[in-house]
Amino acid sequence: MSIAFYTDVHVPAVITRALIRRGVDVLTAQADGTTRLDDAALLERAGQLNRVLFSRDEDLLAEAAWRQRAGISLAGVIYAHQLRVTIGQCVQDLEIIGKCCVPTDFINCVEHLPLR
């Protein structure tokens, strides 16, 4: 089983399109109609859909950390800084994660890109 991703509005469409072309399962907040949800609600939605949330929004990290400390389950978060991680790095790393990992690898975890 591979990883399915959920992306928020901070993820450029070029990343999403590249992942889809590579056969990675991605659902955007735009396609899901959740572009106005706050970070807590986005994490909830990703969990409801059993998708790991990918974001380039640093504020989301605070919400994820709070949930980890409070023992509130999350499906997982992958974060890439907007200025320090290139679009190409995001695509490469997310493709590897999407194809080589399983959803349970990310439960209650926050991973930062790049992988190397």
C-alpha positions, -999 to +999 in steps of 0.1 A: +000+000+000+013+034-009+009+068+008-019+091-003-012+128+001-034+158+010-020+192+001-030+226+014-032+259-004+005+266+003+017+239-021+023+251-057+002+234-083+034+225-102+043+201-074+009+185-074+008+181-112+043+166-112+034+141-086+002+131-103+021+126-136+044+102-117+015+082-104+014+095-068-021+098-052-026+135-043-058+153-033-055+191-030-075+213-006-087+231-037-102+200-052-116+190-018-132+224-013-113+231+019-092+261+010-106+282+039-101+256+067-077+265+095-047+243+103-065+222+129-094+215+106-070+206+077-052+181+099-086+166+109-097+164+072-064+147+062-069+122+090-105+115+080-093+107+045-063+087+057-039+110+038-006+124+049-008+162+048+020+179+028+024+216+035+049+245+030+032+265+057+054+268+088+024+277+110+010+243+105+040+228+123+029+245+155-005+229+153+010+195+145+034+197+174+006+207+198-014+177+187+016+154+192+021+168+228-017+165+235-018+129+223-042+138+195-037+115+166-028+127+131-023+109+099+011+125+095+026+157+082+054+163+057+068+199+056+091+216+032+103+252+038+092+275+010+127+290+005+151+262+014+135+232-004+131+234-041+101+223-061+122+196-077+133+183-043+098+182-031+086+162-061+115+137-059+112+132-021+074+130-021+074+105-050+098+083-030+077+085+001+045+080-018+057+049-035+079+033-009+062+040+024+030+029+040+005+051+058+014+036+093+050+050+088+036+085+093+010+082+120+016+109+146+048+119+128+061+152+113+088+147+086+108+176+071+121+177+035+145+173+020+151+137+029+188+139+024 
